[in-house]
């Protein structure tokens, strides 16, 4: 069990989804990679 990979930034894939705006409008968010960091 090597600990060398811990420093690598994990990237999670966020699939395409629709986001509802407060105005009632729906916008499409295309699939993308998001860094999963300390911000959560």
N, C-alpha and C positions, 0 to 999 in steps of 0.2 A: 504494500500500500504506500505508494510514493505521494508526497504532498506537493509535488512540483506544479500540479495543474491548478492549484488554488489561486494563483495570481492571474489566471486567465479570466478575462471579463466574459461573463455568461451572456449570451444573446438569446432572447426568446422571440419566436416568430408570432406576430400578431396577425391573424387572418383578416380578410376583408369584412368589415362590419358597418352597420349604419348607426349613426349617432343622432339622437334627437336634440335639436337646439331648443332653448327656452322659448323661442319665437314660434315653435311648432314645426319648423323646417327640418327636413331630414337630409343629412349629408352623408355621402359614402366615404368611408376611410379605407383606402386601399391597403392590401396586405403589406406589412413591412417588418423589419427586424428592430427590436427595441432592446437597448442594453439594460440588463437587470442589475442595477448597482445599489449603492447604499440608500438611495432615495426611496426604494421600494417600487 
